[in-house]
Amino acid sequence: MSLFGTLNTAVSGLSAQANMLGTIGDNISNSSTTGYKDASVQFETLLGNQATSSYESGGVQSRVRYGISDQGAIVGTSSVTDLAVQGQGYFVVQDSSGSPALTRAGSFVPDASGNLVNTAGYTLMGYSLTDGSIPSATGPGGLVPVNIGSAALTASPSTSATLPANLPSTATAVALATPPGSNYTAKTSLVAYDNLGSPVTMDIYMTKTAADTWHVDVYNHADAAASGSFPYANPEIGSGTLTYDPTTGSLATGSATSVSVAIPNGDATLGLDMSKSTQLAAAFSAGTPSIDGSSPSAVKSIAIGNDGALSVVYQNGVQKNLYRIPLANVPAPDQMNSVSGNVYQPTLDSGQMVVGTAGTGSLGKIDSSSLEQSTVDIATELTNMISAQRSYEANSKVITTSSELLSVITNLK
């Protein structure tokens, strides 16, 4: 046995225990870091040349392992944009240079541009539900920064409306006049919205032109005369003919069921659905009409579902889906590289990143107003610190003893 070999063995032991103390220090300092996964040191034996008559000491080498796949405790918060993953999966984020990474640190807040970023400055990525982005299951393709600032004020143009009116079957038929509808049988109005959210009042005139036949004409109320009706400054913005079954009072087979209306001040075309209208022996009634679209409105609240769907609710009650926040995973999460900022990079050993919708397959669900705590247990770390300290002292004692024995040899005469 070589005393010099014993010295080298003890030095490797000191180095390994120093690594362990380093990971313990990192763990304790990150015990309150959101989504942090504790690090541990695994020891491997290094054997020297062994023989039956002598022993050549080897040593030890250490490898640092992060429990990246371990689940931390979930705690509730008061912020909707605080996100935690319950189960497998990681949020896809990117740094300022656009490089993607994975993380469980979900303490996201909007920055000056409205993008959701976590405390390390990484931007949350998701699929836009408003621009037709196509998700990619094998990587971050199609992902865009999740931005809630752009939803601060919005308007929605009207594209569809329903008018379940009853038209009196007892009305007297008249010839269609010029302009159409000026000798109307019944009238009602609906308020639509153009592309900028400005209200457009539609005056809807219904004229019985023959038995079971009605002509519908729609005018822009802004073009009406001072009396609020005819003459209008411009022609009708929509028209159509409806035919009713004299037996049932419902629309006849082959009849048109809707009227296309060109909303002014925009390129939106509204479909006025009259498929539920009737012609019965009763007075005219508009039923309960409905219409979509909205005027400009500020955001009232934000909601994020377990499947990652991010939607906003406006002051006028309109709800709009903006993004889908996906989760990503790799076949061997513990083999990913840990990077500053509590994020991870896939490697050849970890396998390729797979992106999917939260709650599908093996992916976990997303909890809003929640954060995942660090997996560090302080009691365990302090116990490991004592053990590493004693092992370090024992290895240093081996060096001291070897040095003393070498002194004996050098002092031989």
PLY file of the C-alpha trace (Angstrom):
ply
format ascii 1.0
element vertex 413
property float x
property float y
property float z
element edge 412
property int vertex1
property int vertex2
end_header
0.00 0.00 0.00
1.29 3.45 -0.91
1.08 6.22 1.66
0.97 8.69 -1.22
-2.05 6.78 -2.55
-3.67 7.10 0.86
-3.15 10.87 0.70
-4.84 11.02 -2.70
-7.71 8.90 -1.41
-8.27 11.26 1.53
-8.12 14.28 -0.79
-10.85 12.75 -2.98
-12.92 12.23 0.16
-12.45 15.88 1.16
-13.49 16.99 -2.33
-16.59 14.78 -2.28
-17.68 16.02 1.15
-17.04 19.63 0.06
-19.41 19.05 -2.87
-21.99 17.70 -0.47
-21.62 20.73 1.79
-22.00 22.93 -1.29
-25.31 21.31 -2.26
-26.53 21.56 1.33
-25.74 25.28 1.29
-27.63 25.73 -1.99
-30.60 23.77 -0.67
-30.84 25.74 2.55
-30.50 29.09 0.75
-33.27 28.06 -1.70
-35.62 26.57 0.87
-38.08 29.40 0.13
-37.54 29.53 -3.65
-40.73 28.76 -5.58
-40.49 25.49 -7.50
-36.89 24.76 -6.40
-35.86 21.10 -6.54
-33.31 20.03 -3.91
-29.86 18.84 -4.93
-28.12 15.80 -3.47
-24.69 14.20 -3.86
-24.29 10.58 -4.87
-20.94 8.91 -4.09
-19.20 6.38 -6.35
-16.27 4.16 -5.41
-12.96 4.47 -7.25
-10.94 1.24 -6.86
-7.16 1.00 -7.16
-5.17 -2.00 -8.34
-6.20 -4.81 -6.01
-4.16 -7.90 -5.20
-4.36 -10.61 -2.56
-1.09 -9.54 -0.93
-1.44 -5.74 -1.09
-4.07 -3.07 -1.23
-3.88 0.02 -3.44
-6.37 2.61 -2.22
-8.60 4.26 -4.78
-10.95 6.97 -3.60
-14.39 8.37 -4.17
-16.02 10.61 -6.71
-19.25 12.56 -6.32
-22.10 13.30 -8.69
-24.69 15.99 -8.07
-28.30 15.02 -8.69
-31.33 17.33 -8.75
-34.72 15.86 -7.86
-36.30 17.66 -10.82
-39.22 15.24 -11.04
-40.11 15.53 -7.33
-43.44 17.18 -6.47
-43.38 20.08 -4.03
-46.24 21.08 -1.77
-48.89 23.36 -3.35
-49.92 26.48 -1.42
-52.64 28.97 -2.28
-52.01 32.65 -3.11
-54.12 35.70 -3.89
-52.79 36.24 -7.45
-54.55 34.59 -10.39
-51.31 34.54 -12.40
-49.50 32.49 -9.75
-49.45 29.02 -11.30
-48.49 25.58 -10.01
-48.35 22.19 -11.69
-50.12 19.38 -9.86
-48.50 16.26 -11.29
-46.04 15.86 -14.16
-45.04 18.63 -16.51
-43.28 21.98 -16.68
-44.12 25.46 -17.88
-42.41 26.50 -21.11
-40.57 29.81 -20.69
-37.97 31.77 -22.61
-35.21 34.18 -21.65
-34.53 37.62 -23.09
-32.64 36.08 -26.02
-35.59 33.85 -26.95
-34.06 30.54 -25.78
-36.74 28.14 -24.44
-36.49 26.38 -21.09
-38.68 24.47 -18.64
-39.57 25.45 -15.09
-41.93 24.82 -12.18
-41.42 28.36 -10.82
-44.86 29.77 -11.59
-44.86 33.12 -9.78
-45.78 35.08 -12.92
-46.62 38.79 -13.02
-47.07 41.15 -16.02
-44.03 43.23 -16.99
-44.10 46.71 -18.55
-45.21 45.18 -21.88
-47.92 43.02 -20.34
-45.99 39.75 -20.78
-46.19 37.31 -17.86
-42.71 36.82 -16.37
-41.53 35.03 -13.24
-39.13 36.31 -10.60
-36.10 35.16 -12.62
-37.26 37.20 -15.63
-38.34 34.24 -17.78
-41.39 34.86 -19.98
-44.29 32.39 -19.90
-45.11 30.92 -23.33
-48.47 29.76 -24.65
-50.59 29.29 -27.75
-52.64 32.25 -28.92
-56.33 31.46 -29.36
-56.92 34.59 -31.42
-54.38 34.39 -34.26
-54.76 30.77 -35.40
-51.43 29.50 -34.02
-50.93 25.78 -34.64
-49.48 23.86 -31.66
-46.47 21.61 -32.12
-46.34 18.47 -29.99
-42.58 17.96 -30.37
-41.22 21.32 -29.26
-41.92 24.99 -28.59
-42.96 25.75 -32.18
-45.99 28.03 -32.40
-45.60 29.32 -28.84
-45.81 33.05 -28.19
-45.35 35.15 -25.03
-48.50 35.19 -22.90
-49.48 38.87 -22.86
-52.41 40.14 -20.82
-51.65 43.84 -21.38
-53.07 43.81 -24.90
-56.47 42.81 -23.49
-56.81 46.01 -21.46
-59.43 47.47 -23.82
-61.27 45.66 -26.57
-64.32 45.85 -28.79
-66.10 43.00 -30.53
-68.04 43.50 -33.80
-71.49 41.96 -34.12
-71.62 39.01 -36.50
-74.82 37.20 -35.55
-78.25 37.98 -34.16
-81.52 36.13 -33.69
-85.03 37.56 -34.05
-87.71 35.02 -33.03
-90.56 37.33 -34.03
-94.19 36.46 -34.62
-95.65 38.06 -37.77
-99.47 38.39 -37.76
-101.07 36.05 -40.28
-104.16 38.29 -40.26
-102.27 41.28 -41.66
-103.34 42.65 -45.03
-100.86 42.10 -47.87
-99.58 45.22 -49.64
-97.41 45.82 -52.69
-93.76 46.47 -51.87
-93.23 50.22 -52.12
-90.22 52.31 -53.04
-88.13 52.61 -50.98
-88.66 49.04 -49.77
-90.31 48.85 -46.38
-91.78 52.35 -46.40
-95.27 50.81 -46.24
-94.24 48.25 -43.61
-96.53 45.99 -41.64
-94.35 45.67 -38.50
-91.14 47.22 -37.22
-88.51 46.61 -34.52
-84.90 47.63 -33.84
-81.69 45.97 -32.68
-78.39 47.53 -31.62
-75.29 46.05 -33.22
-71.60 47.05 -32.97
-69.15 47.84 -35.74
-65.46 46.89 -35.81
-64.54 49.76 -33.47
-67.28 48.95 -31.00
-69.53 51.86 -31.99
-73.25 51.09 -31.65
-75.24 50.78 -34.87
-79.03 50.76 -34.47
-80.68 48.58 -37.10
-84.27 49.51 -38.01
-85.94 46.28 -39.17
-89.07 46.62 -41.28
-91.28 43.61 -42.15
-93.83 43.96 -44.93
-96.45 41.35 -45.88
-96.36 41.39 -49.67
-98.54 38.30 -50.36
-100.19 35.44 -48.56
-97.60 33.80 -46.27
-94.84 35.97 -47.79
-92.95 38.71 -45.94
-90.21 41.06 -47.12
-87.62 42.14 -44.54
-85.66 45.39 -44.97
-82.94 46.64 -42.61
-81.85 50.29 -42.48
-79.21 52.16 -40.50
-81.09 54.33 -38.00
-78.37 56.99 -38.30
-79.62 57.62 -41.87
-83.25 58.16 -40.78
-85.10 61.45 -41.14
-85.79 63.68 -38.16
-88.96 61.69 -37.52
-86.81 58.58 -36.89
-88.08 56.74 -39.94
-88.45 57.24 -43.69
-87.01 58.74 -45.75
-83.53 57.32 -45.08
-80.47 59.05 -46.52
-79.04 55.75 -47.79
-80.49 52.48 -49.15
-81.17 49.50 -46.93
-78.15 47.63 -45.50
-79.88 44.25 -45.72
-82.98 42.63 -47.15
-84.61 39.24 -47.70
-87.86 37.38 -48.27
-89.42 34.86 -45.88
-92.11 32.34 -46.79
-94.26 30.63 -44.14
-96.17 27.35 -44.12
-99.90 28.24 -43.89
-100.58 25.08 -41.90
-97.92 25.29 -39.17
-97.04 28.98 -39.20
-93.34 28.10 -39.30
-90.96 28.93 -42.11
-91.76 26.88 -45.21
-89.36 24.35 -46.60
-86.96 26.10 -48.99
-87.54 29.54 -47.51
-84.62 31.73 -46.52
-83.96 31.59 -42.77
-81.73 34.62 -42.30
-80.94 38.07 -43.64
-77.38 39.27 -44.30
-76.76 42.77 -42.98
-73.73 44.87 -43.94
-72.86 46.72 -40.73
-71.64 50.28 -41.57
-68.24 51.58 -40.49
-66.52 48.24 -40.76
-66.18 45.08 -42.78
-68.31 42.94 -40.48
-71.34 41.18 -42.00
-74.08 40.23 -39.59
-76.34 37.24 -40.05
-79.84 38.02 -38.77
-81.26 34.58 -37.95
-85.06 34.42 -38.27
-85.37 30.63 -38.37
-87.40 30.68 -35.13
-89.87 33.27 -36.38
-93.54 32.37 -36.90
-96.65 33.60 -38.71
-99.57 33.07 -36.37
-102.91 34.76 -35.81
-101.57 37.03 -33.09
-100.19 40.53 -32.85
-96.63 41.27 -33.89
-94.01 40.53 -31.20
-90.23 40.48 -31.38
-89.89 37.61 -28.93
-86.57 37.73 -27.08
-83.99 38.83 -29.65
-80.27 38.41 -29.06
-77.12 39.79 -30.65
-73.39 39.38 -30.08
-70.65 42.02 -30.16
-69.74 44.64 -27.60
-68.63 48.21 -27.13
-65.06 48.97 -25.93
-64.67 47.67 -22.40
-61.89 47.31 -19.83
-60.82 44.00 -18.28
-62.65 43.10 -15.09
-60.91 39.85 -14.24
-58.63 37.10 -15.56
-59.25 33.37 -15.23
-56.90 30.44 -15.87
-58.39 26.95 -15.98
-56.87 23.61 -15.02
-56.28 22.95 -18.72
-54.28 26.19 -19.08
-56.99 28.17 -20.88
-56.48 31.87 -20.08
-59.55 34.04 -20.52
-60.50 37.60 -19.64
-63.86 38.90 -18.49
-64.66 42.49 -19.46
-66.71 45.03 -17.56
-69.60 44.54 -20.00
-69.74 40.82 -19.17
-68.10 39.57 -22.37
-65.65 36.69 -21.86
-62.85 36.08 -24.35
-60.34 33.21 -24.53
-56.86 34.56 -25.26
-54.25 31.84 -24.68
-53.74 28.18 -23.94
-50.84 27.66 -21.51
-49.37 24.23 -22.28
-47.18 21.92 -20.22
-44.06 20.15 -21.46
-42.25 17.05 -20.28
-39.29 14.83 -21.18
-38.87 11.05 -20.73
-36.17 11.45 -18.04
-36.68 14.80 -16.23
-33.89 14.20 -13.69
-31.37 14.11 -16.56
-32.07 17.70 -17.62
-29.49 20.42 -17.03
-30.23 22.87 -14.22
-29.69 26.50 -15.23
-29.61 29.67 -13.14
-33.09 31.06 -12.64
-34.57 27.73 -11.50
-35.07 26.49 -15.08
-34.04 23.33 -16.90
-32.74 22.51 -20.36
-33.46 19.15 -22.03
-30.40 17.06 -22.94
-29.70 13.95 -24.99
-29.94 11.91 -21.78
-33.29 13.44 -20.77
-34.91 12.92 -24.17
-36.87 15.24 -26.44
-39.32 17.80 -25.12
-42.99 16.92 -25.66
-45.60 19.69 -25.40
-49.28 19.10 -24.68
-52.43 20.35 -22.98
-52.52 20.21 -19.19
-54.65 17.37 -17.88
-54.19 15.17 -20.96
-52.11 12.01 -21.14
-49.52 11.88 -18.36
-49.42 15.66 -17.92
-50.68 17.14 -14.67
-53.13 19.99 -14.25
-52.47 23.69 -13.72
-53.63 25.29 -10.48
-54.21 29.04 -10.65
-53.69 31.21 -7.54
-51.21 28.58 -6.33
-47.46 28.10 -6.09
-45.31 25.00 -5.70
-43.00 25.17 -2.71
-39.37 24.13 -2.62
-38.76 20.42 -2.00
-36.02 21.23 0.54
-36.49 19.83 4.05
-34.44 21.94 6.47
-34.22 19.21 9.14
-32.82 16.72 6.63
-30.31 19.27 5.32
-29.01 20.10 8.81
-28.64 16.40 9.57
-26.74 15.87 6.32
-24.54 18.86 7.17
-23.47 17.27 10.45
-22.74 13.98 8.66
-20.70 15.75 5.94
-18.79 17.75 8.55
-17.78 14.62 10.45
-16.79 12.82 7.24
-14.70 15.84 6.20
-12.94 15.81 9.58
-12.32 12.05 9.29
-10.78 12.45 5.82
-8.55 15.26 7.09
-7.45 12.93 9.93
-6.35 10.36 7.32
-4.19 13.04 5.68
-2.68 13.96 9.06
-1.90 10.33 9.89
-0.38 9.67 6.45
1.75 12.77 6.81
3.01 11.56 10.19
3.91 8.14 8.77
5.76 9.76 5.87
7.70 11.82 8.41
8.72 8.61 10.17
10.05 7.22 6.88
11.96 10.38 6.03
13.55 10.40 9.49
14.90 6.85 9.22
18.74 6.63 9.33
0 1
1 2
2 3
3 4
4 5
5 6
6 7
7 8
8 9
9 10
10 11
11 12
12 13
13 14
14 15
15 16
16 17
17 18
18 19
19 20
20 21
21 22
22 23
23 24
24 25
25 26
26 27
27 28
28 29
29 30
30 31
31 32
32 33
33 34
34 35
35 36
36 37
37 38
38 39
39 40
40 41
41 42
42 43
43 44
44 45
45 46
46 47
47 48
48 49
49 50
50 51
51 52
52 53
53 54
54 55
55 56
56 57
57 58
58 59
59 60
60 61
61 62
62 63
63 64
64 65
65 66
66 67
67 68
68 69
69 70
70 71
71 72
72 73
73 74
74 75
75 76
76 77
77 78
78 79
79 80
80 81
81 82
82 83
83 84
84 85
85 86
86 87
87 88
88 89
89 90
90 91
91 92
92 93
93 94
94 95
95 96
96 97
97 98
98 99
99 100
100 101
101 102
102 103
103 104
104 105
105 106
106 107
107 108
108 109
109 110
110 111
111 112
112 113
113 114
114 115
115 116
116 117
117 118
118 119
119 120
120 121
121 122
122 123
123 124
124 125
125 126
126 127
127 128
128 129
129 130
130 131
131 132
132 133
133 134
134 135
135 136
136 137
137 138
138 139
139 140
140 141
141 142
142 143
143 144
144 145
145 146
146 147
147 148
148 149
149 150
150 151
151 152
152 153
153 154
154 155
155 156
156 157
157 158
158 159
159 160
160 161
161 162
162 163
163 164
164 165
165 166
166 167
167 168
168 169
169 170
170 171
171 172
172 173
173 174
174 175
175 176
176 177
177 178
178 179
179 180
180 181
181 182
182 183
183 184
184 185
185 186
186 187
187 188
188 189
189 190
190 191
191 192
192 193
193 194
194 195
195 196
196 197
197 198
198 199
199 200
200 201
201 202
202 203
203 204
204 205
205 206
206 207
207 208
208 209
209 210
210 211
211 212
212 213
213 214
214 215
215 216
216 217
217 218
218 219
219 220
220 221
221 222
222 223
223 224
224 225
225 226
226 227
227 228
228 229
229 230
230 231
231 232
232 233
233 234
234 235
235 236
236 237
237 238
238 239
239 240
240 241
241 242
242 243
243 244
244 245
245 246
246 247
247 248
248 249
249 250
250 251
251 252
252 253
253 254
254 255
255 256
256 257
257 258
258 259
259 260
260 261
261 262
262 263
263 264
264 265
265 266
266 267
267 268
268 269
269 270
270 271
271 272
272 273
273 274
274 275
275 276
276 277
277 278
278 279
279 280
280 281
281 282
282 283
283 284
284 285
285 286
286 287
287 288
288 289
289 290
290 291
291 292
292 293
293 294
294 295
295 296
296 297
297 298
298 299
299 300
300 301
301 302
302 303
303 304
304 305
305 306
306 307
307 308
308 309
309 310
310 311
311 312
312 313
313 314
314 315
315 316
316 317
317 318
318 319
319 320
320 321
321 322
322 323
323 324
324 325
325 326
326 327
327 328
328 329
329 330
330 331
331 332
332 333
333 334
334 335
335 336
336 337
337 338
338 339
339 340
340 341
341 342
342 343
343 344
344 345
345 346
346 347
347 348
348 349
349 350
350 351
351 352
352 353
353 354
354 355
355 356
356 357
357 358
358 359
359 360
360 361
361 362
362 363
363 364
364 365
365 366
366 367
367 368
368 369
369 370
370 371
371 372
372 373
373 374
374 375
375 376
376 377
377 378
378 379
379 380
380 381
381 382
382 383
383 384
384 385
385 386
386 387
387 388
388 389
389 390
390 391
391 392
392 393
393 394
394 395
395 396
396 397
397 398
398 399
399 400
400 401
401 402
402 403
403 404
404 405
405 406
406 407
407 408
408 409
409 410
410 411
411 412
